[in-house]
Amino acid sequence: MAKVKVTQVRSTIDKPKDQKATIVALGLGKMNRTVEVENTPQIAGMIRKVSHLVKVEEA
């Protein structure tokens, strides 16, 4: 599978609990933190759910 770099660019303050939990599940949680994850359908769905909070790049 291809890998993608996911960077949190916006805060989770005043966001719903499910979006906060998704950010934590992706391994993020602080501004400008970056993780490299496999681009599986499950991860793609999580990224889509919080797309307004993160920036995604091909790794």
N, CA, C and O atoms as a Tripos MOL2 file, in Angstrom:
@<TRIPOS>MOLECULE
protein
  236   235    59     0     0
PROTEIN
NO_CHARGES

@<TRIPOS>ATOM
      1 N           0.8270   -1.1920    0.0000 N.3       1 MET1
      2 CA          0.0000    0.0000    0.0000 C.3       1 MET1
      3 C           0.8700    1.2550    0.0000 C.2       1 MET1
      4 O           1.9980    1.2520    0.4930 O.2       1 MET1
      5 N           0.3230    2.3140   -0.5590 N.am      2 ALA2
      6 CA          1.0170    3.6040   -0.5610 C.3       2 ALA2
      7 C           0.9230    4.2310    0.8250 C.2       2 ALA2
      8 O          -0.0070    3.9660    1.5860 O.2       2 ALA2
      9 N           1.8890    5.0530    1.1240 N.am      3 LYS3
     10 CA          1.8720    5.7640    2.3970 C.3       3 LYS3
     11 C           1.5210    7.2230    2.1380 C.2       3 LYS3
     12 O           1.8110    7.7670    1.0720 O.2       3 LYS3
     13 N           0.8950    7.8450    3.1240 N.am      4 VAL4
     14 CA          0.5780    9.2660    3.0580 C.3       4 VAL4
     15 C           1.0500    9.9400    4.3390 C.2       4 VAL4
     16 O           1.0620    9.3300    5.4080 O.2       4 VAL4
     17 N           1.4390   11.2070    4.2150 N.am      5 LYS5
     18 CA          1.7980   12.0110    5.3750 C.3       5 LYS5
     19 C           0.5890   12.8560    5.7330 C.2       5 LYS5
     20 O           0.0450   13.5670    4.8880 O.2       5 LYS5
     21 N           0.1730   12.7750    6.9800 N.am      6 VAL6
     22 CA         -0.9760   13.5330    7.4640 C.3       6 VAL6
     23 C          -0.4720   14.5130    8.5210 C.2       6 VAL6
     24 O           0.1620   14.1090    9.4960 O.2       6 VAL6
     25 N          -0.7530   15.7960    8.3270 N.am      7 THR7
     26 CA         -0.3230   16.8430    9.2490 C.3       7 THR7
     27 C          -1.5480   17.5790    9.7690 C.2       7 THR7
     28 O          -2.4010   18.0080    8.9910 O.2       7 THR7
     29 N          -1.6310   17.7240   11.0860 N.am      8 GLN8
     30 CA         -2.7350   18.4860   11.6630 C.3       8 GLN8
     31 C          -2.4310   19.9670   11.5210 C.2       8 GLN8
     32 O          -1.3970   20.4430   11.9910 O.2       8 GLN8
     33 N          -3.3360   20.7010   10.8690 N.am      9 VAL9
     34 CA         -3.1130   22.1290   10.6380 C.3       9 VAL9
     35 C          -4.1270   23.0190   11.3510 C.2       9 VAL9
     36 O          -3.9590   24.2370   11.3920 O.2       9 VAL9
     37 N          -5.1750   22.4240   11.9090 N.am     10 ARG10
     38 CA         -6.1640   23.2030   12.6590 C.3      10 ARG10
     39 C          -6.4420   22.5270   13.9870 C.2      10 ARG10
     40 O          -6.2600   21.3170   14.1270 O.2      10 ARG10
     41 N          -6.8770   23.3020   14.9510 N.am     11 SER11
     42 CA         -7.1340   22.8140   16.2950 C.3      11 SER11
     43 C          -8.4490   22.0440   16.3720 C.2      11 SER11
     44 O          -9.3480   22.2370   15.5530 O.2      11 SER11
     45 N          -8.5430   21.1670   17.3720 N.am     12 THR12
     46 CA         -9.7830   20.4180   17.5940 C.3      12 THR12
     47 C         -10.6650   21.0850   18.6440 C.2      12 THR12
     48 O         -11.6940   20.5320   19.0330 O.2      12 THR12
     49 N         -10.2670   22.2720   19.1040 N.am     13 ILE13
     50 CA        -11.0910   22.9950   20.0770 C.3      13 ILE13
     51 C         -12.4460   23.3080   19.4450 C.2      13 ILE13
     52 O         -12.5100   23.7630   18.3030 O.2      13 ILE13
     53 N         -13.5160   23.0660   20.1810 N.am     14 ASP14
     54 CA        -14.8970   23.2990   19.7420 C.3      14 ASP14
     55 C         -15.3250   22.3910   18.5890 C.2      14 ASP14
     56 O         -16.2540   22.7290   17.8540 O.2      14 ASP14
     57 N         -14.6690   21.2580   18.4220 N.am     15 LYS15
     58 CA        -15.0660   20.2710   17.4080 C.3      15 LYS15
     59 C         -15.7860   19.1280   18.1110 C.2      15 LYS15
     60 O         -15.5800   18.9110   19.3050 O.2      15 LYS15
     61 N         -16.6290   18.3940   17.3850 N.am     16 PRO16
     62 CA        -17.3440   17.2610   18.0010 C.3      16 PRO16
     63 C         -16.3880   16.1870   18.5130 C.2      16 PRO16
     64 O         -15.2660   16.0570   18.0240 O.2      16 PRO16
     65 N         -16.8450   15.4180   19.5050 N.am     17 LYS17
     66 CA        -16.0180   14.3790   20.1240 C.3      17 LYS17
     67 C         -15.5360   13.3460   19.1220 C.2      17 LYS17
     68 O         -14.4130   12.8540   19.2330 O.2      17 LYS17
     69 N         -16.3750   13.0080   18.1400 N.am     18 ASP18
     70 CA        -15.9650   11.9870   17.1720 C.3      18 ASP18
     71 C         -14.8080   12.4700   16.3120 C.2      18 ASP18
     72 O         -13.9590   11.6710   15.9170 O.2      18 ASP18
     73 N         -14.7610   13.7640   16.0160 N.am     19 GLN19
     74 CA        -13.6440   14.3010   15.2350 C.3      19 GLN19
     75 C         -12.3740   14.3380   16.0770 C.2      19 GLN19
     76 O         -11.2880   14.0560   15.5700 O.2      19 GLN19
     77 N         -12.4980   14.6800   17.3470 N.am     20 LYS20
     78 CA        -11.3470   14.6620   18.2460 C.3      20 LYS20
     79 C         -10.7940   13.2490   18.3600 C.2      20 LYS20
     80 O          -9.5790   13.0510   18.3340 O.2      20 LYS20
     81 N         -11.6770   12.2700   18.4860 N.am     21 ALA21
     82 CA        -11.2510   10.8740   18.6090 C.3      21 ALA21
     83 C         -10.5720   10.3920   17.3300 C.2      21 ALA21
     84 O          -9.6160    9.6190   17.3890 O.2      21 ALA21
     85 N         -11.0560   10.8410   16.1840 N.am     22 THR22
     86 CA        -10.4490   10.4630   14.9080 C.3      22 THR22
     87 C          -9.0410   11.0270   14.7930 C.2      22 THR22
     88 O          -8.1360   10.3390   14.3210 O.2      22 THR22
     89 N          -8.8460   12.2650   15.2160 N.am     23 ILE23
     90 CA         -7.5160   12.8780   15.1920 C.3      23 ILE23
     91 C          -6.5570   12.0760   16.0720 C.2      23 ILE23
     92 O          -5.4220   11.8120   15.6730 O.2      23 ILE23
     93 N          -7.0050   11.6930   17.2570 N.am     24 VAL24
     94 CA         -6.1630   10.9100   18.1670 C.3      24 VAL24
     95 C          -5.8710    9.5360   17.5630 C.2      24 VAL24
     96 O          -4.7480    9.0420   17.6660 O.2      24 VAL24
     97 N          -6.8630    8.9220   16.9390 N.am     25 ALA25
     98 CA         -6.6800    7.5990   16.3310 C.3      25 ALA25
     99 C          -5.6870    7.6410   15.1700 C.2      25 ALA25
    100 O          -5.0200    6.6450   14.8880 O.2      25 ALA25
    101 N          -5.5870    8.7760   14.5020 N.am     26 LEU26
    102 CA         -4.6070    8.9280   13.4270 C.3      26 LEU26
    103 C          -3.2010    9.1540   13.9690 C.2      26 LEU26
    104 O          -2.2340    9.1200   13.2090 O.2      26 LEU26
    105 N          -3.0740    9.3850   15.2790 N.am     27 GLY27
    106 CA         -1.7650    9.6070   15.8800 C.3      27 GLY27
    107 C          -1.4010   11.0690   15.9750 C.2      27 GLY27
    108 O          -0.2460   11.4140   16.2240 O.2      27 GLY27
    109 N          -2.3890   11.9340   15.7770 N.am     28 LEU28
    110 CA         -2.1520   13.3710   15.8570 C.3      28 LEU28
    111 C          -2.6360   13.8680   17.2100 C.2      28 LEU28
    112 O          -2.7430   13.0740   18.1450 O.2      28 LEU28
    113 N          -2.9280   15.1350   17.3430 N.am     29 GLY29
    114 CA         -3.4460   15.6630   18.5950 C.3      29 GLY29
    115 C          -2.9090   17.0350   18.9110 C.2      29 GLY29
    116 O          -3.4990   17.7720   19.7010 O.2      29 GLY29
    117 N          -1.7780   17.3900   18.2930 N.am     30 LYS30
    118 CA         -1.2180   18.7220   18.4760 C.3      30 LYS30
    119 C          -1.0150   19.3490   17.1090 C.2      30 LYS30
    120 O          -0.8380   18.6530   16.1090 O.2      30 LYS30
    121 N          -1.0430   20.6600   17.0820 N.am     31 MET31
    122 CA         -0.8640   21.3920   15.8380 C.3      31 MET31
    123 C           0.4920   21.0730   15.2140 C.2      31 MET31
    124 O           1.4930   20.9350   15.9170 O.2      31 MET31
    125 N           0.5110   20.9600   13.9060 N.am     32 ASN32
    126 CA          1.7230   20.7260   13.1170 C.3      32 ASN32
    127 C           2.3970   19.3880   13.3760 C.2      32 ASN32
    128 O           3.5500   19.2000   12.9880 O.2      32 ASN32
    129 N           1.7110   18.4590   14.0190 N.am     33 ARG33
    130 CA          2.2630   17.1150   14.1940 C.3      33 ARG33
    131 C           1.9910   16.3370   12.9110 C.2      33 ARG33
    132 O           0.9020   16.4290   12.3450 O.2      33 ARG33
    133 N           2.9750   15.5740   12.4560 N.am     34 THR34
    134 CA          2.8660   14.8170   11.2120 C.3      34 THR34
    135 C           3.0790   13.3420   11.4870 C.2      34 THR34
    136 O           3.9710   12.9640   12.2470 O.2      34 THR34
    137 N           2.2480   12.5020   10.8580 N.am     35 VAL35
    138 CA          2.4290   11.0570   10.9240 C.3      35 VAL35
    139 C           2.3950   10.5040    9.5030 C.2      35 VAL35
    140 O           1.7790   11.0820    8.6070 O.2      35 VAL35
    141 N           3.0660    9.3810    9.3200 N.am     36 GLU36
    142 CA          3.0710    8.7010    8.0250 C.3      36 GLU36
    143 C           2.3140    7.3870    8.2120 C.2      36 GLU36
    144 O           2.7130    6.5450    9.0160 O.2      36 GLU36
    145 N           1.2220    7.2150    7.4690 N.am     37 VAL37
    146 CA          0.3640    6.0410    7.6220 C.3      37 VAL37
    147 C           0.1160    5.3860    6.2740 C.2      37 VAL37
    148 O           0.2410    6.0230    5.2270 O.2      37 VAL37
    149 N          -0.2370    4.1030    6.3110 N.am     38 GLU38
    150 CA         -0.6240    3.3850    5.0970 C.3      38 GLU38
    151 C          -1.9620    3.9340    4.6040 C.2      38 GLU38
    152 O          -2.8310    4.2710    5.4080 O.2      38 GLU38
    153 N          -2.1250    4.0220    3.3050 N.am     39 ASN39
    154 CA         -3.3640    4.5500    2.7420 C.3      39 ASN39
    155 C          -4.3580    3.4130    2.5060 C.2      39 ASN39
    156 O          -4.5960    3.0000    1.3710 O.2      39 ASN39
    157 N          -4.9310    2.9170    3.6040 N.am     40 THR40
    158 CA         -5.9550    1.8730    3.5180 C.3      40 THR40
    159 C          -7.3310    2.5350    3.4090 C.2      40 THR40
    160 O          -7.4540    3.7320    3.6680 O.2      40 THR40
    161 N          -8.3490    1.7920    3.0380 N.am     41 PRO41
    162 CA         -9.7000    2.3870    2.9910 C.3      41 PRO41
    163 C         -10.1530    2.9440    4.3440 C.2      41 PRO41
    164 O         -10.8490    3.9570    4.4010 O.2      41 PRO41
    165 N          -9.7550    2.2780    5.4310 N.am     42 GLN42
    166 CA        -10.1430    2.7460    6.7670 C.3      42 GLN42
    167 C          -9.4760    4.0830    7.0790 C.2      42 GLN42
    168 O         -10.1280    5.0040    7.5720 O.2      42 GLN42
    169 N          -8.1910    4.1910    6.7950 N.am     43 ILE43
    170 CA         -7.4660    5.4410    7.0450 C.3      43 ILE43
    171 C          -7.9890    6.5430    6.1380 C.2      43 ILE43
    172 O          -8.1160    7.6890    6.5710 O.2      43 ILE43
    173 N          -8.2960    6.2150    4.8790 N.am     44 ALA44
    174 CA         -8.8280    7.2090    3.9460 C.3      44 ALA44
    175 C         -10.1540    7.7690    4.4580 C.2      44 ALA44
    176 O         -10.4130    8.9650    4.3220 O.2      44 ALA44
    177 N         -10.9830    6.9280    5.0380 N.am     45 GLY45
    178 CA        -12.2490    7.3770    5.6100 C.3      45 GLY45
    179 C         -12.0420    8.2850    6.8070 C.2      45 GLY45
    180 O         -12.7610    9.2690    6.9810 O.2      45 GLY45
    181 N         -11.0520    7.9520    7.6370 N.am     46 MET46
    182 CA        -10.7480    8.7950    8.7940 C.3      46 MET46
    183 C         -10.2440   10.1610    8.3350 C.2      46 MET46
    184 O         -10.6280   11.1900    8.8910 O.2      46 MET46
    185 N          -9.3860   10.1670    7.3230 N.am     47 ILE47
    186 CA         -8.8570   11.4260    6.7990 C.3      47 ILE47
    187 C          -9.9820   12.2600    6.1960 C.2      47 ILE47
    188 O         -10.0130   13.4790    6.3690 O.2      47 ILE47
    189 N         -10.9020   11.6140    5.4940 N.am     48 ARG48
    190 CA        -12.0270   12.3320    4.8870 C.3      48 ARG48
    191 C         -12.8960   12.9700    5.9640 C.2      48 ARG48
    192 O         -13.4210   14.0660    5.7700 O.2      48 ARG48
    193 N         -13.0500   12.2890    7.1010 N.am     49 LYS49
    194 CA        -13.8940   12.7880    8.1800 C.3      49 LYS49
    195 C         -13.3320   14.0630    8.8060 C.2      49 LYS49
    196 O         -14.0890   14.9240    9.2510 O.2      49 LYS49
    197 N         -12.0100   14.1820    8.8400 N.am     50 VAL50
    198 CA        -11.3810   15.3530    9.4610 C.3      50 VAL50
    199 C         -10.5580   16.1380    8.4380 C.2      50 VAL50
    200 O          -9.5650   16.7720    8.7940 O.2      50 VAL50
    201 N         -10.9670   16.0970    7.1860 N.am     51 SER51
    202 CA        -10.2030   16.7330    6.1010 C.3      51 SER51
    203 C         -10.0510   18.2360    6.3100 C.2      51 SER51
    204 O          -9.0950   18.8290    5.8090 O.2      51 SER51
    205 N         -10.9680   18.8630    7.0360 N.am     52 HIS52
    206 CA        -10.8960   20.2920    7.2860 C.3      52 HIS52
    207 C          -9.8720   20.6350    8.3760 C.2      52 HIS52
    208 O          -9.5720   21.8080    8.5990 O.2      52 HIS52
    209 N          -9.3400   19.6130    9.0520 N.am     53 LEU53
    210 CA         -8.3780   19.8390   10.1270 C.3      53 LEU53
    211 C          -6.9570   19.4120    9.7590 C.2      53 LEU53
    212 O          -6.0050   19.7410   10.4670 O.2      53 LEU53
    213 N          -6.8130   18.6780    8.6480 N.am     54 VAL54
    214 CA         -5.5040   18.1070    8.3160 C.3      54 VAL54
    215 C          -5.0860   18.4540    6.8900 C.2      54 VAL54
    216 O          -5.8950   18.8620    6.0570 O.2      54 VAL54
    217 N          -3.7840   18.2730    6.6440 N.am     55 LYS55
    218 CA         -3.2210   18.4100    5.2960 C.3      55 LYS55
    219 C          -2.6250   17.0440    4.9510 C.2      55 LYS55
    220 O          -1.9480   16.4380    5.7810 O.2      55 LYS55
    221 N          -2.8710   16.5600    3.7400 N.am     56 VAL56
    222 CA         -2.4190   15.2320    3.3290 C.3      56 VAL56
    223 C          -1.4800   15.3610    2.1460 C.2      56 VAL56
    224 O          -1.7540   16.0970    1.1980 O.2      56 VAL56
    225 N          -0.3510   14.6280    2.2100 N.am     57 GLU57
    226 CA          0.6220   14.6050    1.1120 C.3      57 GLU57
    227 C           0.9960   13.1520    0.8400 C.2      57 GLU57
    228 O           0.9390   12.3120    1.7380 O.2      57 GLU57
    229 N           1.3790   12.8600   -0.4050 N.am     58 GLU58
    230 CA          1.9150   11.5410   -0.7120 C.3      58 GLU58
    231 C           3.2940   11.4140   -0.0620 C.2      58 GLU58
    232 O           4.0890   12.3530   -0.0780 O.2      58 GLU58
    233 N           3.5640   10.2410    0.5090 N.am     59 ALA59
    234 CA          4.8550   10.0500    1.1840 C.3      59 ALA59
    235 C           5.8970    9.5070    0.2200 C.2      59 ALA59
    236 O           7.0430    9.2840    0.6110 O.2      59 ALA59
@<TRIPOS>BOND
     1     1     2 1
     2     2     3 1
     3     3     4 2
     4     3     5 am
     5     5     6 1
     6     6     7 1
     7     7     8 2
     8     7     9 am
     9     9    10 1
    10    10    11 1
    11    11    12 2
    12    11    13 am
    13    13    14 1
    14    14    15 1
    15    15    16 2
    16    15    17 am
    17    17    18 1
    18    18    19 1
    19    19    20 2
    20    19    21 am
    21    21    22 1
    22    22    23 1
    23    23    24 2
    24    23    25 am
    25    25    26 1
    26    26    27 1
    27    27    28 2
    28    27    29 am
    29    29    30 1
    30    30    31 1
    31    31    32 2
    32    31    33 am
    33    33    34 1
    34    34    35 1
    35    35    36 2
    36    35    37 am
    37    37    38 1
    38    38    39 1
    39    39    40 2
    40    39    41 am
    41    41    42 1
    42    42    43 1
    43    43    44 2
    44    43    45 am
    45    45    46 1
    46    46    47 1
    47    47    48 2
    48    47    49 am
    49    49    50 1
    50    50    51 1
    51    51    52 2
    52    51    53 am
    53    53    54 1
    54    54    55 1
    55    55    56 2
    56    55    57 am
    57    57    58 1
    58    58    59 1
    59    59    60 2
    60    59    61 am
    61    61    62 1
    62    62    63 1
    63    63    64 2
    64    63    65 am
    65    65    66 1
    66    66    67 1
    67    67    68 2
    68    67    69 am
    69    69    70 1
    70    70    71 1
    71    71    72 2
    72    71    73 am
    73    73    74 1
    74    74    75 1
    75    75    76 2
    76    75    77 am
    77    77    78 1
    78    78    79 1
    79    79    80 2
    80    79    81 am
    81    81    82 1
    82    82    83 1
    83    83    84 2
    84    83    85 am
    85    85    86 1
    86    86    87 1
    87    87    88 2
    88    87    89 am
    89    89    90 1
    90    90    91 1
    91    91    92 2
    92    91    93 am
    93    93    94 1
    94    94    95 1
    95    95    96 2
    96    95    97 am
    97    97    98 1
    98    98    99 1
    99    99   100 2
   100    99   101 am
   101   101   102 1
   102   102   103 1
   103   103   104 2
   104   103   105 am
   105   105   106 1
   106   106   107 1
   107   107   108 2
   108   107   109 am
   109   109   110 1
   110   110   111 1
   111   111   112 2
   112   111   113 am
   113   113   114 1
   114   114   115 1
   115   115   116 2
   116   115   117 am
   117   117   118 1
   118   118   119 1
   119   119   120 2
   120   119   121 am
   121   121   122 1
   122   122   123 1
   123   123   124 2
   124   123   125 am
   125   125   126 1
   126   126   127 1
   127   127   128 2
   128   127   129 am
   129   129   130 1
   130   130   131 1
   131   131   132 2
   132   131   133 am
   133   133   134 1
   134   134   135 1
   135   135   136 2
   136   135   137 am
   137   137   138 1
   138   138   139 1
   139   139   140 2
   140   139   141 am
   141   141   142 1
   142   142   143 1
   143   143   144 2
   144   143   145 am
   145   145   146 1
   146   146   147 1
   147   147   148 2
   148   147   149 am
   149   149   150 1
   150   150   151 1
   151   151   152 2
   152   151   153 am
   153   153   154 1
   154   154   155 1
   155   155   156 2
   156   155   157 am
   157   157   158 1
   158   158   159 1
   159   159   160 2
   160   159   161 am
   161   161   162 1
   162   162   163 1
   163   163   164 2
   164   163   165 am
   165   165   166 1
   166   166   167 1
   167   167   168 2
   168   167   169 am
   169   169   170 1
   170   170   171 1
   171   171   172 2
   172   171   173 am
   173   173   174 1
   174   174   175 1
   175   175   176 2
   176   175   177 am
   177   177   178 1
   178   178   179 1
   179   179   180 2
   180   179   181 am
   181   181   182 1
   182   182   183 1
   183   183   184 2
   184   183   185 am
   185   185   186 1
   186   186   187 1
   187   187   188 2
   188   187   189 am
   189   189   190 1
   190   190   191 1
   191   191   192 2
   192   191   193 am
   193   193   194 1
   194   194   195 1
   195   195   196 2
   196   195   197 am
   197   197   198 1
   198   198   199 1
   199   199   200 2
   200   199   201 am
   201   201   202 1
   202   202   203 1
   203   203   204 2
   204   203   205 am
   205   205   206 1
   206   206   207 1
   207   207   208 2
   208   207   209 am
   209   209   210 1
   210   210   211 1
   211   211   212 2
   212   211   213 am
   213   213   214 1
   214   214   215 1
   215   215   216 2
   216   215   217 am
   217   217   218 1
   218   218   219 1
   219   219   220 2
   220   219   221 am
   221   221   222 1
   222   222   223 1
   223   223   224 2
   224   223   225 am
   225   225   226 1
   226   226   227 1
   227   227   228 2
   228   227   229 am
   229   229   230 1
   230   230   231 1
   231   231   232 2
   232   231   233 am
   233   233   234 1
   234   234   235 1
   235   235   236 2
@<TRIPOS>SUBSTRUCTURE
     1 MET1         2 RESIDUE 1 A MET
     2 ALA2         6 RESIDUE 1 A ALA
     3 LYS3        10 RESIDUE 1 A LYS
     4 VAL4        14 RESIDUE 1 A VAL
     5 LYS5        18 RESIDUE 1 A LYS
     6 VAL6        22 RESIDUE 1 A VAL
     7 THR7        26 RESIDUE 1 A THR
     8 GLN8        30 RESIDUE 1 A GLN
     9 VAL9        34 RESIDUE 1 A VAL
    10 ARG10       38 RESIDUE 1 A ARG
    11 SER11       42 RESIDUE 1 A SER
    12 THR12       46 RESIDUE 1 A THR
    13 ILE13       50 RESIDUE 1 A ILE
    14 ASP14       54 RESIDUE 1 A ASP
    15 LYS15       58 RESIDUE 1 A LYS
    16 PRO16       62 RESIDUE 1 A PRO
    17 LYS17       66 RESIDUE 1 A LYS
    18 ASP18       70 RESIDUE 1 A ASP
    19 GLN19       74 RESIDUE 1 A GLN
    20 LYS20       78 RESIDUE 1 A LYS
    21 ALA21       82 RESIDUE 1 A ALA
    22 THR22       86 RESIDUE 1 A THR
    23 ILE23       90 RESIDUE 1 A ILE
    24 VAL24       94 RESIDUE 1 A VAL
    25 ALA25       98 RESIDUE 1 A ALA
    26 LEU26      102 RESIDUE 1 A LEU
    27 GLY27      106 RESIDUE 1 A GLY
    28 LEU28      110 RESIDUE 1 A LEU
    29 GLY29      114 RESIDUE 1 A GLY
    30 LYS30      118 RESIDUE 1 A LYS
    31 MET31      122 RESIDUE 1 A MET
    32 ASN32      126 RESIDUE 1 A ASN
    33 ARG33      130 RESIDUE 1 A ARG
    34 THR34      134 RESIDUE 1 A THR
    35 VAL35      138 RESIDUE 1 A VAL
    36 GLU36      142 RESIDUE 1 A GLU
    37 VAL37      146 RESIDUE 1 A VAL
    38 GLU38      150 RESIDUE 1 A GLU
    39 ASN39      154 RESIDUE 1 A ASN
    40 THR40      158 RESIDUE 1 A THR
    41 PRO41      162 RESIDUE 1 A PRO
    42 GLN42      166 RESIDUE 1 A GLN
    43 ILE43      170 RESIDUE 1 A ILE
    44 ALA44      174 RESIDUE 1 A ALA
    45 GLY45      178 RESIDUE 1 A GLY
    46 MET46      182 RESIDUE 1 A MET
    47 ILE47      186 RESIDUE 1 A ILE
    48 ARG48      190 RESIDUE 1 A ARG
    49 LYS49      194 RESIDUE 1 A LYS
    50 VAL50      198 RESIDUE 1 A VAL
    51 SER51      202 RESIDUE 1 A SER
    52 HIS52      206 RESIDUE 1 A HIS
    53 LEU53      210 RESIDUE 1 A LEU
    54 VAL54      214 RESIDUE 1 A VAL
    55 LYS55      218 RESIDUE 1 A LYS
    56 VAL56      222 RESIDUE 1 A VAL
    57 GLU57      226 RESIDUE 1 A GLU
    58 GLU58      230 RESIDUE 1 A GLU
    59 ALA59      234 RESIDUE 1 A ALA
